[in-house]
């Protein structure tokens, strides 16, 4: 069976960039003025510059929460080629610091599909907490969260909180999966990030239906037959 995803903890992602060299980390720490925490260093070894399509919940001031996804993680790249806004940790830090009011020990980590950003706060007050700056959008978009929000007290906690949204799984199976290989890749993604998906009747029913539609006549046993896989 083809391997479509790498994993870190319960997070599935397509192959990322090579792990950063010590000099790459040293350049980020020198620019930031602080050592990177062990949790981030460990993450970068496995998922440097990865796209991780998982969700998190942003608590709203009036109660309840809103689901967001900061999927595009910045890479620790070659410091000699880093430029402001290039989606590397060093480049995004340099871009952020063009705003003179940007906090000194705040490191940009990832972004959503727009201008909302995920940060690691390494100040004495922040003590490694993870923050999100959520861009204000028009009311018709349905988004209520905006401004600065604390998502977790540490990067470890934040990563453990990330989840695959069930409604998105159903929508992807119904509308986005159009090739047998994509169905196989979806099964691998779910096995890593939502390991009990085979006990969800609605997901299983839709998966089997798409399997019949896409894999009719295909005898290759590499395609993910649910009946043969443990829960």
Phi and psi restraints in degrees (value plus and minus 20) as a CYANA .aco file:
   2 UNK   PHI     -86.9   -46.9
   2 UNK   PSI     119.5   159.5
   3 UNK   PHI    -117.0   -77.0
   3 UNK   PSI      93.1   133.1
   4 UNK   PHI    -114.1   -74.1
   4 UNK   PSI     -43.9    -3.9
   5 UNK   PHI    -148.5  -108.5
   5 UNK   PSI     126.7   166.7
   6 UNK   PHI    -117.4   -77.4
   6 UNK   PSI     148.8   188.8
   7 UNK   PHI    -160.4  -120.4
   7 UNK   PSI     132.2   172.2
   8 UNK   PHI    -160.0  -120.0
   8 UNK   PSI      95.5   135.5
   9 UNK   PHI      36.6    76.6
   9 UNK   PSI    -143.9  -103.9
  10 UNK   PHI    -119.0   -79.0
  10 UNK   PSI      -5.7    34.3
  11 UNK   PHI    -118.8   -78.8
  11 UNK   PSI     107.6   147.6
  12 UNK   PHI    -126.0   -86.0
  12 UNK   PSI     119.1   159.1
  13 UNK   PHI    -175.7  -135.7
  13 UNK   PSI     131.4   171.4
  14 UNK   PHI     -86.6   -46.6
  14 UNK   PSI     137.3   177.3
  15 UNK   PHI     -65.7   -25.7
  15 UNK   PSI     109.6   149.6
  16 UNK   PHI    -116.5   -76.5
  16 UNK   PSI    -192.4  -152.4
  17 UNK   PHI     -94.5   -54.5
  17 UNK   PSI     141.7   181.7
  18 UNK   PHI     -78.8   -38.8
  18 UNK   PSI     134.7   174.7
  19 UNK   PHI     -79.3   -39.3
  19 UNK   PSI     125.1   165.1
  20 UNK   PHI     -89.4   -49.4
  20 UNK   PSI     130.7   170.7
  21 UNK   PHI     -98.2   -58.2
  21 UNK   PSI     136.6   176.6
  22 UNK   PHI     -72.6   -32.6
  22 UNK   PSI     -55.9   -15.9
  23 UNK   PHI     -86.3   -46.3
  23 UNK   PSI     -53.0   -13.0
  24 UNK   PHI     -85.0   -45.0
  24 UNK   PSI     -64.0   -24.0
  25 UNK   PHI     -85.8   -45.8
  25 UNK   PSI     -63.4   -23.4
  26 UNK   PHI     -79.8   -39.8
  26 UNK   PSI     -57.9   -17.9
  27 UNK   PHI     -86.8   -46.8
  27 UNK   PSI     -60.1   -20.1
  28 UNK   PHI     -84.6   -44.6
  28 UNK   PSI     -65.9   -25.9
  29 UNK   PHI     -84.1   -44.1
  29 UNK   PSI     -57.7   -17.7
  30 UNK   PHI     -85.8   -45.8
  30 UNK   PSI     -62.7   -22.7
  31 UNK   PHI     -87.3   -47.3
  31 UNK   PSI     -61.0   -21.0
  32 UNK   PHI     -93.3   -53.3
  32 UNK   PSI     -56.9   -16.9
  33 UNK   PHI      67.2   107.2
  33 UNK   PSI       3.0    43.0
  34 UNK   PHI    -178.1  -138.1
  34 UNK   PSI     134.7   174.7
  35 UNK   PHI     -96.2   -56.2
  35 UNK   PSI     122.0   162.0
  36 UNK   PHI     -95.1   -55.1
  36 UNK   PSI     118.9   158.9
  37 UNK   PHI     -87.4   -47.4
  37 UNK   PSI     136.7   176.7
  38 UNK   PHI     -77.9   -37.9
  38 UNK   PSI     -56.1   -16.1
  39 UNK   PHI     -83.1   -43.1
  39 UNK   PSI     -59.4   -19.4
  40 UNK   PHI     -91.5   -51.5
  40 UNK   PSI     -61.1   -21.1
  41 UNK   PHI     -80.6   -40.6
  41 UNK   PSI     -62.0   -22.0
  42 UNK   PHI     -84.8   -44.8
  42 UNK   PSI     -62.8   -22.8
  43 UNK   PHI     -81.2   -41.2
  43 UNK   PSI     -63.9   -23.9
  44 UNK   PHI     -85.6   -45.6
  44 UNK   PSI     -48.3    -8.3
  45 UNK   PHI     -82.9   -42.9
  45 UNK   PSI     -53.1   -13.1
  46 UNK   PHI    -122.9   -82.9
  46 UNK   PSI     -52.7   -12.7
  47 UNK   PHI    -153.5  -113.5
  47 UNK   PSI      23.5    63.5
  48 UNK   PHI     -86.4   -46.4
  48 UNK   PSI      94.9   134.9
  49 UNK   PHI      51.5    91.5
  49 UNK   PSI       3.0    43.0
  50 UNK   PHI     -95.5   -55.5
  50 UNK   PSI     136.4   176.4
  51 UNK   PHI    -123.0   -83.0
  51 UNK   PSI      96.4   136.4
  52 UNK   PHI    -141.0  -101.0
  52 UNK   PSI      81.2   121.2
  53 UNK   PHI    -107.4   -67.4
  53 UNK   PSI      47.8    87.8
  54 UNK   PHI    -138.6   -98.6
  54 UNK   PSI     145.1   185.1
  55 UNK   PHI    -132.9   -92.9
  55 UNK   PSI     140.1   180.1
  56 UNK   PHI    -156.6  -116.6
  56 UNK   PSI     144.4   184.4
  57 UNK   PHI    -129.3   -89.3
  57 UNK   PSI     111.2   151.2
  58 UNK   PHI    -124.5   -84.5
  58 UNK   PSI      97.9   137.9
  59 UNK   PHI     -88.1   -48.1
  59 UNK   PSI     117.2   157.2
  60 UNK   PHI    -119.1   -79.1
  60 UNK   PSI     124.7   164.7
  61 UNK   PHI     -77.2   -37.2
  61 UNK   PSI     -54.4   -14.4
  62 UNK   PHI    -107.9   -67.9
  62 UNK   PSI     -11.7    28.3
  63 UNK   PHI      84.5   124.5
  63 UNK   PSI     136.7   176.7
  64 UNK   PHI      60.9   100.9
  64 UNK   PSI    -191.1  -151.1
  65 UNK   PHI    -170.7  -130.7
  65 UNK   PSI     146.5   186.5
  66 UNK   PHI    -149.1  -109.1
  66 UNK   PSI     119.9   159.9
  67 UNK   PHI    -108.0   -68.0
  67 UNK   PSI     109.4   149.4
  68 UNK   PHI    -153.2  -113.2
  68 UNK   PSI     144.7   184.7
  69 UNK   PHI    -159.0  -119.0
  69 UNK   PSI      94.6   134.6
  70 UNK   PHI    -119.9   -79.9
  70 UNK   PSI      62.0   102.0
  71 UNK   PHI    -105.9   -65.9
  71 UNK   PSI     -49.4    -9.4
  72 UNK   PHI    -114.1   -74.1
  72 UNK   PSI      82.0   122.0
  73 UNK   PHI    -108.2   -68.2
  73 UNK   PSI     118.6   158.6
  74 UNK   PHI     -98.1   -58.1
  74 UNK   PSI     126.6   166.6
  75 UNK   PHI    -116.5   -76.5
  75 UNK   PSI     132.0   172.0
  76 UNK   PHI    -107.8   -67.8
  76 UNK   PSI      82.3   122.3
  77 UNK   PHI    -131.5   -91.5
  77 UNK   PSI    -188.8  -148.8
  78 UNK   PHI     -86.2   -46.2
  78 UNK   PSI      96.6   136.6
  79 UNK   PHI     -83.1   -43.1
  79 UNK   PSI     -42.4    -2.4
  80 UNK   PHI     -93.8   -53.8
  80 UNK   PSI     -38.5     1.5
  81 UNK   PHI    -132.8   -92.8
  81 UNK   PSI     -20.5    19.5
  82 UNK   PHI     -87.5   -47.5
  82 UNK   PSI     110.9   150.9
  83 UNK   PHI    -150.4  -110.4
  83 UNK   PSI     132.2   172.2
  84 UNK   PHI     -74.4   -34.4
  84 UNK   PSI     107.6   147.6
  85 UNK   PHI      61.8   101.8
  85 UNK   PSI      -3.3    36.7
  86 UNK   PHI    -110.7   -70.7
  86 UNK   PSI      -9.2    30.8
  87 UNK   PHI      45.0    85.0
  87 UNK   PSI       8.2    48.2
  88 UNK   PHI    -126.6   -86.6
  88 UNK   PSI     140.1   180.1
  89 UNK   PHI     -79.4   -39.4
  89 UNK   PSI     -62.9   -22.9
  90 UNK   PHI     -89.8   -49.8
  90 UNK   PSI     -63.9   -23.9
  91 UNK   PHI     -84.8   -44.8
  91 UNK   PSI     -61.2   -21.2
  92 UNK   PHI     -90.0   -50.0
  92 UNK   PSI     -53.8   -13.8
  93 UNK   PHI     -84.7   -44.7
  93 UNK   PSI     -63.0   -23.0
  94 UNK   PHI     -84.6   -44.6
  94 UNK   PSI     -58.3   -18.3
  95 UNK   PHI     -84.6   -44.6
  95 UNK   PSI     -65.9   -25.9
  96 UNK   PHI     -80.8   -40.8
  96 UNK   PSI     -56.2   -16.2
  97 UNK   PHI     -97.5   -57.5
  97 UNK   PSI     -22.8    17.2
  98 UNK   PHI     -88.9   -48.9
  98 UNK   PSI     -40.8    -0.8
  99 UNK   PHI    -106.0   -66.0
  99 UNK   PSI      94.0   134.0
 100 UNK   PHI     -83.8   -43.8
 100 UNK   PSI     -37.3     2.7
 101 UNK   PHI    -113.0   -73.0
 101 UNK   PSI     -19.1    20.9
 102 UNK   PHI     -86.5   -46.5
 102 UNK   PSI     111.7   151.7
 103 UNK   PHI     -79.0   -39.0
 103 UNK   PSI     124.8   164.8
 104 UNK   PHI     -85.2   -45.2
 104 UNK   PSI     -57.2   -17.2
 105 UNK   PHI    -133.6   -93.6
 105 UNK   PSI      18.3    58.3
 106 UNK   PHI    -128.5   -88.5
 106 UNK   PSI     106.3   146.3
 107 UNK   PHI    -133.1   -93.1
 107 UNK   PSI     100.9   140.9
 108 UNK   PHI     -85.7   -45.7
 108 UNK   PSI     113.0   153.0
 109 UNK   PHI    -130.3   -90.3
 109 UNK   PSI     -62.1   -22.1
 110 UNK   PHI    -182.2  -142.2
 110 UNK   PSI     147.7   187.7
 111 UNK   PHI    -155.2  -115.2
 111 UNK   PSI     142.5   182.5
 112 UNK   PHI    -107.6   -67.6
 112 UNK   PSI    -179.6  -139.6
 113 UNK   PHI     -96.6   -56.6
 113 UNK   PSI     -21.6    18.4
 114 UNK   PHI    -148.9  -108.9
 114 UNK   PSI    -146.2  -106.2
 115 UNK   PHI    -127.0   -87.0
 115 UNK   PSI     -16.0    24.0
 116 UNK   PHI     -96.8   -56.8
 116 UNK   PSI     123.2   163.2
 117 UNK   PHI    -151.2  -111.2
 117 UNK   PSI     132.5   172.5
 118 UNK   PHI    -128.3   -88.3
 118 UNK   PSI     115.9   155.9
 119 UNK   PHI    -150.7  -110.7
 119 UNK   PSI     133.0   173.0
 120 UNK   PHI    -129.3   -89.3
 120 UNK   PSI     100.9   140.9
 121 UNK   PHI    -117.6   -77.6
 121 UNK   PSI      86.3   126.3
 122 UNK   PHI    -122.6   -82.6
 122 UNK   PSI      -3.1    36.9
 123 UNK   PHI     -91.6   -51.6
 123 UNK   PSI     146.4   186.4
 124 UNK   PHI     -80.4   -40.4
 124 UNK   PSI     -58.4   -18.4
 125 UNK   PHI     -90.8   -50.8
 125 UNK   PSI     -61.7   -21.7
 126 UNK   PHI     -93.2   -53.2
 126 UNK   PSI     -56.6   -16.6
 127 UNK   PHI      33.5    73.5
 127 UNK   PSI      19.5    59.5
 128 UNK   PHI      67.8   107.8
 128 UNK   PSI      -8.0    32.0
 129 UNK   PHI     -90.9   -50.9
 129 UNK   PSI     138.5   178.5
 130 UNK   PHI    -125.6   -85.6
 130 UNK   PSI     107.2   147.2
 131 UNK   PHI    -140.1  -100.1
 131 UNK   PSI     133.3   173.3
 132 UNK   PHI    -143.5  -103.5
 132 UNK   PSI     112.3   152.3
 133 UNK   PHI    -121.0   -81.0
 133 UNK   PSI      92.6   132.6
 134 UNK   PHI    -123.5   -83.5
 134 UNK   PSI      98.9   138.9
 135 UNK   PHI     -88.4   -48.4
 135 UNK   PSI     118.6   158.6
 136 UNK   PHI     -89.8   -49.8
 136 UNK   PSI     113.2   153.2
 137 UNK   PHI    -142.1  -102.1
 137 UNK   PSI     140.5   180.5
 138 UNK   PHI     -78.8   -38.8
 138 UNK   PSI     132.8   172.8
 139 UNK   PHI     -79.4   -39.4
 139 UNK   PSI     -49.8    -9.8
 140 UNK   PHI     -87.4   -47.4
 140 UNK   PSI     -36.9     3.1
 141 UNK   PHI     -94.1   -54.1
 141 UNK   PSI     -38.1     1.9
 142 UNK   PHI      68.0   108.0
 142 UNK   PSI     -28.9    11.1
 143 UNK   PHI     -96.5   -56.5
 143 UNK   PSI     113.2   153.2
 144 UNK   PHI    -127.2   -87.2
 144 UNK   PSI     -54.3   -14.3
 145 UNK   PHI     -87.8   -47.8
 145 UNK   PSI     120.3   160.3
 146 UNK   PHI    -180.2  -140.2
 146 UNK   PSI     138.3   178.3
 147 UNK   PHI      64.2   104.2
 147 UNK   PSI    -178.6  -138.6
 148 UNK   PHI    -115.2   -75.2
 148 UNK   PSI     111.3   151.3
 149 UNK   PHI    -154.4  -114.4
 149 UNK   PSI     118.2   158.2
 150 UNK   PHI    -104.9   -64.9
 150 UNK   PSI     106.8   146.8
 151 UNK   PHI    -119.6   -79.6
 151 UNK   PSI     -50.1   -10.1
 152 UNK   PHI    -183.5  -143.5
 152 UNK   PSI     133.9   173.9
 153 UNK   PHI     -95.1   -55.1
 153 UNK   PSI     -33.5     6.5
 154 UNK   PHI    -175.8  -135.8
 154 UNK   PSI     144.0   184.0
 155 UNK   PHI     -86.5   -46.5
 155 UNK   PSI     -59.3   -19.3
 156 UNK   PHI     -73.9   -33.9
 156 UNK   PSI     -69.8   -29.8
 157 UNK   PHI     -83.1   -43.1
 157 UNK   PSI     -62.3   -22.3
 158 UNK   PHI     -80.8   -40.8
 158 UNK   PSI     -67.3   -27.3
 159 UNK   PHI     -81.3   -41.3
 159 UNK   PSI     -59.4   -19.4
 160 UNK   PHI     -87.7   -47.7
 160 UNK   PSI     -44.4    -4.4
 161 UNK   PHI    -101.3   -61.3
 161 UNK   PSI     -38.0     2.0
 162 UNK   PHI     -85.4   -45.4
 162 UNK   PSI     124.5   164.5
 163 UNK   PHI    -167.0  -127.0
 163 UNK   PSI     137.7   177.7
 164 UNK   PHI    -106.3   -66.3
 164 UNK   PSI     105.8   145.8
 165 UNK   PHI     -95.9   -55.9
 165 UNK   PSI     102.8   142.8
 166 UNK   PHI     -81.5   -41.5
 166 UNK   PSI     -61.4   -21.4
 167 UNK   PHI     -83.2   -43.2
 167 UNK   PSI     -55.7   -15.7
 168 UNK   PHI     -88.1   -48.1
 168 UNK   PSI     -55.7   -15.7
 169 UNK   PHI     -80.6   -40.6
 169 UNK   PSI     -67.9   -27.9
 170 UNK   PHI     -82.8   -42.8
 170 UNK   PSI     -60.9   -20.9
 171 UNK   PHI     -86.3   -46.3
 171 UNK   PSI     -61.7   -21.7
 172 UNK   PHI     -83.9   -43.9
 172 UNK   PSI     -64.4   -24.4
 173 UNK   PHI     -81.9   -41.9
 173 UNK   PSI     -59.0   -19.0
 174 UNK   PHI     -94.7   -54.7
 174 UNK   PSI     -54.0   -14.0
 175 UNK   PHI    -144.9  -104.9
 175 UNK   PSI     -41.4    -1.4
 176 UNK   PHI    -126.2   -86.2
 176 UNK   PSI     -48.6    -8.6
 177 UNK   PHI    -100.8   -60.8
 177 UNK   PSI      91.9   131.9
 178 UNK   PHI    -144.8  -104.8
 178 UNK   PSI     -23.9    16.1
 179 UNK   PHI    -152.5  -112.5
 179 UNK   PSI     130.6   170.6
 180 UNK   PHI     -76.2   -36.2
 180 UNK   PSI     -60.0   -20.0
 181 UNK   PHI     -83.6   -43.6
 181 UNK   PSI     -53.3   -13.3
 182 UNK   PHI     -87.9   -47.9
 182 UNK   PSI     -56.7   -16.7
 183 UNK   PHI     -85.1   -45.1
 183 UNK   PSI     -62.5   -22.5
 184 UNK   PHI     -82.4   -42.4
 184 UNK   PSI     -62.8   -22.8
 185 UNK   PHI     -84.1   -44.1
 185 UNK   PSI     -58.3   -18.3
 186 UNK   PHI     -83.1   -43.1
 186 UNK   PSI     -60.2   -20.2
 187 UNK   PHI     -81.7   -41.7
 187 UNK   PSI     -62.2   -22.2
 188 UNK   PHI     -83.9   -43.9
 188 UNK   PSI     -63.2   -23.2
 189 UNK   PHI     -78.4   -38.4
 189 UNK   PSI     -64.8   -24.8
 190 UNK   PHI     -90.4   -50.4
 190 UNK   PSI     -57.1   -17.1
 191 UNK   PHI     -79.2   -39.2
 191 UNK   PSI     -54.3   -14.3
 192 UNK   PHI    -100.6   -60.6
 192 UNK   PSI     -68.6   -28.6
 193 UNK   PHI    -116.5   -76.5
 193 UNK   PSI     -40.8    -0.8
 194 UNK   PHI    -160.6  -120.6
 194 UNK   PSI      45.5    85.5
 195 UNK   PHI     -81.3   -41.3
 195 UNK   PSI     -37.9     2.1
 196 UNK   PHI    -120.4   -80.4
 196 UNK   PSI       2.8    42.8
 197 UNK   PHI     -82.9   -42.9
 197 UNK   PSI     -47.6    -7.6
 198 UNK   PHI     -90.6   -50.6
 198 UNK   PSI     -28.5    11.5
 199 UNK   PHI    -117.4   -77.4
 199 UNK   PSI     -14.9    25.1
 200 UNK   PHI    -117.5   -77.5
 200 UNK   PSI      86.1   126.1
 201 UNK   PHI     -76.5   -36.5
 201 UNK   PSI     -58.3   -18.3
 202 UNK   PHI     -89.7   -49.7
 202 UNK   PSI     -63.8   -23.8
 203 UNK   PHI     -84.7   -44.7
 203 UNK   PSI     -65.0   -25.0
 204 UNK   PHI     -82.7   -42.7
 204 UNK   PSI     -62.7   -22.7
 205 UNK   PHI     -82.2   -42.2
 205 UNK   PSI     -65.2   -25.2
 206 UNK   PHI     -88.6   -48.6
 206 UNK   PSI     -58.9   -18.9
 207 UNK   PHI     -81.0   -41.0
 207 UNK   PSI     -66.9   -26.9
 208 UNK   PHI     -83.3   -43.3
 208 UNK   PSI     -58.4   -18.4
 209 UNK   PHI     -83.7   -43.7
 209 UNK   PSI     -64.3   -24.3
 210 UNK   PHI     -87.5   -47.5
 210 UNK   PSI     -54.9   -14.9
 211 UNK   PHI     -81.8   -41.8
 211 UNK   PSI     -63.6   -23.6
 212 UNK   PHI     -85.4   -45.4
 212 UNK   PSI     -59.3   -19.3
 213 UNK   PHI     -89.6   -49.6
 213 UNK   PSI     -61.1   -21.1
 214 UNK   PHI    -110.9   -70.9
 214 UNK   PSI     -49.4    -9.4
 215 UNK   PHI    -130.1   -90.1
 215 UNK   PSI      -4.9    35.1
 216 UNK   PHI     -78.0   -38.0
 216 UNK   PSI     106.7   146.7
 217 UNK   PHI      64.7   104.7
 217 UNK   PSI     -25.2    14.8
 218 UNK   PHI    -109.0   -69.0
 218 UNK   PSI     103.2   143.2
 219 UNK   PHI    -117.3   -77.3
 219 UNK   PSI     -26.5    13.5
 220 UNK   PHI     -82.1   -42.1
 220 UNK   PSI      97.0   137.0
 221 UNK   PHI     -93.1   -53.1
 221 UNK   PSI     -21.5    18.5
 222 UNK   PHI     -90.7   -50.7
 222 UNK   PSI     -38.9     1.1
 223 UNK   PHI     -89.6   -49.6
 223 UNK   PSI     124.8   164.8
 224 UNK   PHI     -97.3   -57.3
 224 UNK   PSI      70.8   110.8
 225 UNK   PHI     -98.2   -58.2
 225 UNK   PSI      96.8   136.8
 226 UNK   PHI     -80.8   -40.8
 226 UNK   PSI     -58.8   -18.8
 227 UNK   PHI     -82.7   -42.7
 227 UNK   PSI     -42.1    -2.1
 228 UNK   PHI    -117.4   -77.4
 228 UNK   PSI     -20.7    19.3
 229 UNK   PHI    -130.8   -90.8
 229 UNK   PSI     115.3   155.3
 230 UNK   PHI     -90.7   -50.7
 230 UNK   PSI     135.8   175.8
